[in-house]
């Protein structure tokens, strides 16, 4: 049996920095797994499109694909947009949708890496408050994951950690910065963008961080994210192969859930 192709599915952006960062991350992941074929596709704004890549892979004789959402939480894109576009795959392809990246200890490690690169040290943790600033979502599950991630980051030794959101949810970055300033024991405030690539919302986070002492970079092509891509790929690739000739494996946390005869709830995704 051939090794499934890894297809990394990113959202896309009009900002050219977004696609460049995604491609750099995907290249880094590929270097960690020589021999694994890795492709990149975008839901919007950038090319290649998801359907375009799936059609090309099918035409080249590929039979199995693991589609990995380049997302930190399970919100609308992971639950609706990506499954909808994967259902358009050619009938010759078996497509498994891997779990989203978060939550994961590797993401916390990537956040700390960026904070240290911005000038902080482990010795600063006990007197530094951190704003974990994400893009934001209207999905309660996604908001809960961000809040829990902030709590987990706090448990690593930072004086205080507060979540913030660039859109859809509150508080905003600047509000979280002010709140941390008022907390006892906080001598400096750092903002850590909990986003993968630059773009409009990360720029909004940076603007809101004007009152902070430290602004870290986006997670980007960090070694931790590259490893995490492969972890999610492996978990999905090792799921039981569906009995049908074509199946979409729906995303779940923390690992992909196989569709097919073993899971009747997803039988609508299967065609002979």
Secondary structure by P-SEA (a helix, b strand, c coil): cccbbbbbbccccccaaaaaaaaaaaaaaaaacccbbbbbbbcccccccaaaaaaaaaaacccbbbbbccccccccccccaaaaaaaacccccbbbbbccccccaaaaaaaaaaaaaacccccccccbbbbbcccccccaaaaaaaaaaaaaaaaccccbbbbbbcccccccaaaaaaaaaacccccbbbbbcccccccaaaaaaaaaacccccccccccccaaaaaaaaaaaaaaaaccccccccccccccccbbbbbccccccccccccc
